[in-house]
């Protein structure tokens, strides 16, 4: 399990594959300094 972020910690850079075939790199591709990121694993 990955380590939890503490208050004031920098969000780690990660690249996510999107369902349309594209990708999004967080946090570099975000337009706002404050963003909520929700990870939904879906129904398996």
N, C-alpha and C positions, 0 to 999 in steps of 0.2 A: 504494500500500500504506500502511496506517495505521502510525503510529509505535508501537513496542513500549513496554510499560510497564516502568519500572525498579522496583527494589526500593523499597517504601515509597510508590509512586505511588498516587494515588486512581483507582479504576476509573471510567471515564467513564460517564455516564448514557446508557442506550439503552433503547428500547422494542422488544420482540420480539413478533411475531405468533405465536400458538400455533396448533397444528393444529385445536383445537376452536373456533376463531374468537375466542378471548379474546386478551388481551395481558398481558405481564409487563414491568414497568419495572425495570431493574437499575441500581444496586444497591438502590433504594428499597424494592422488594417482598421483599427477602431478610430472613429472621428472625434469621440468625446473622451475626456479624461476619466469620467465616471460612467461605468457601464456595468450592467448586470448580465452575466453569462450563465445560461441554464443548459446543463447537459442532460439530455433525455435519451436513455438507452433504447427506448421503444419496447415493443412486446416481442419477447424471444420465446 
